[in-house]
Amino acid sequence: MSSEHLDLETRDKPDYAQYIVCAVMVAVGSFLVYDGLSMPGGYAEVDPVGPRLFPVFIGASLLVMAVVLAVAIPRGLNGEADAGEDIDPDMPSDWRTVALLVGLFVLLIALVEPLGWTVASALFFGGSATVLGSKHYVRNVAIGVFLGIASFYAFYSGLGIPLPAGILDGIL
């Protein structure tokens, strides 16, 4: 196949509904850039990067990708079909799993102050693995505890952002 033939295969009638995706990307990207730039300075005195870098970088990346998509839409360039996906599009959505994950997230928000980040996130990570189908309950909890402790110290020591210690205050 020549490259000219491949170009013709990927060009279809423009899907103008994708401009909604562009608008959402611009809105989220603009918010992240604004929020990142208006954020107070770093929490750690020796932190050369600070907490502003990531929201500004992600927001700017979203803005660039929105422009690229906006240019590609009128040209009729569409992505490749999901031939490699291992899903059945005729199957109904699994709303029970979605509801359980949302419930775990709400529980995390409610428990992070009284129990602390480490305990609440360990319950969240282990519970999420279980809800998503893992039958290794002890391993789910062990990995949840590891992720809770690792993320606590990554934020506290690595970024200088204190997370609530809760019931483990004085131990962590």
Order of alpha helices (4+ residues) and beta strands (2+ residues): alpha-alpha-alpha-alpha-alpha-alpha
